[in-house]
Amino acid sequence: MNRELHIVGFQVGRETYGVPITSLHEIVRVPEITAVPDAPDYMEGVINLRGKIVSVIDLRKRFGEKKVSPARRNRILVLEHNGRLSGLIVDSASEVLKIPAADVEPSSVLFQEGGLNCVTGLGKYKGRLIVLLDMAKLLEFGEAGQNGAEHEPRAGAETRSAASGK
């Protein structure tokens, strides 16, 4: 049986990352974002997406990019996780990738030790590597202090991962 992973590919810096297409709600242009007080630096704030409040994390900052400047190609990947919508600002959203399960290597211990425990594996696709991300671990720091409320995330648990950078 040839199982394939259906991945939404996107760019952050020079790297291509991917999340399961099943978690993608939609891709939107970056609208005006309302800042949230006391949020970690990678938490840009919240947006109103057709009446729903969506928290937005800048994935470039989350991954430790030093210089982050807005560009026209930036997009927000709106993802659904545990029944809640969250947005990730990325440099650009590329395409839907179909990667055979046999071409996915599990993440190495190196990623866990480096603080990037949100990496589930590396997919080989047309001669390049796609870093596959675990949505639960990627979003858990952004949602750690929210407890169902769309505002007032605590900075405590989040700063641990933000400080570890790349």
Beta strands, then each sheet from edge to edge (+ up, - down):
strand 1: 4-12
strand 2: 15-20
strand 3: 24-29
strand 4: 43-49
strand 5: 52-58
strand 6: 75-81
strand 7: 84-90
strand 8: 92-100
strand 9: 104-106
strand 10: 119-125
strand 11: 128-133
sheet 1: 8+ 1- 2+ 11+ 10- 9+
sheet 2: 3+ 6- 7+ 5+ 4-
end
